């Protein structure tokens, strides 16, 4: 879940980027939330991928190399 303070900070940055227009609070808040959510997705997928590879994948490669050396 995204922290409200992170959304607030991003919304303020977006508001400043757009020239600090009056009456655009809701638009910047929504955009900030969407950006932060989108930024979380790759992080979670990358973690899951790394967890699937895990430390054992290197062991299998080493075992195959040892087997090839013995032949």
Secondary structure, 3 states (H helix, E strand, C coil): CCCHHHHHHHHHHHHHHCCCCCCCHHHHHHHHHHHHHHHHHHHHHHHHHHHHHCCHHHHHHHHHHHHHHHC
